[in-house]
Amino acid sequence: MKMDIAIEGQNNNKRIRLIMHLRNMGIRETKVMSALERVPRDFFVPEAMKDQAWDDIALPIGHGQTISQPFVVSIMTQALELSDRDKVLEIGTGCGYQAAVLCKLARRVYTIERHKSLLEAAERRFEELRIRNITALVGDGMLGWPTIGGIDQAPFDKIIVTAAAREKPPKALLDQLKIGGIMIIPVGENGEQILRCYKKESDDTFAIKDIIPVRFVPLLPDIASYNEGNDEAA
């Protein structure tokens, strides 16, 4: 019991230091900071890396994927300009951490992951945390959210993509963004990626703004094979 209390105290101290660090890095949106503080990042990282969960670094989660650096999560979330009325589409569930942050700020989050095992693990975490406003599925995120049972969820108020498009966002995602909506997506080849904001002004026009250089895994089509990326750290 004393050991558990000590570990919890250490985690709280690390969490506070991370929040202060992010404020110093320019994250000013109070709601975003509150969401990051309330979501237990250590719950989403592999057991062997829990001591690094509150460091401002990306960590491998298996299948060649990562849980993003907290600064990147916070700046992407801040750039979405979320309200509690928004319906959000996330491409790239990963371990579920970004979706868990989004669900604190938006009405509903729809998230797609191409790796079935990652999605199933993320859904178990959502269940354990009693998160009820996230809907997740395995699929090709480049095609957007599919029609299910004759029901279309698009258009979305906001879209966030946690993998890098080579030149520009997939057309299907742009089409599923409502007019006036915002998409945040990394764009570019490895080593030359820019986090970019697309604000939809009409059916075929967008206001585009570069945010910061970033480094993400590439945005890939199709559902991943079982062994894809298994040579990476789990």
Secondary structure, DSSP 8 states (H G I E B T S, - for coil): -HHHHHHHHHHHHHHHHHHHHHHHTT---HHHHHHHHHS-GGGSS-GGGGGGTTSSS-EEEETTEEE--HHHHHHHHHHTT--TT-EEEEE--TTSHHHHHHTTTSSEEEEEES-HHHHHHHHHHHHHTT--SEEEEES-GGG-S--BTTB---SEEEEEESSBBSSS--HHHHHTEEEEEEEEEEESSTTSEEEEEEEEEETTEEEEEEEEEE---B---S---TTTTTTS--
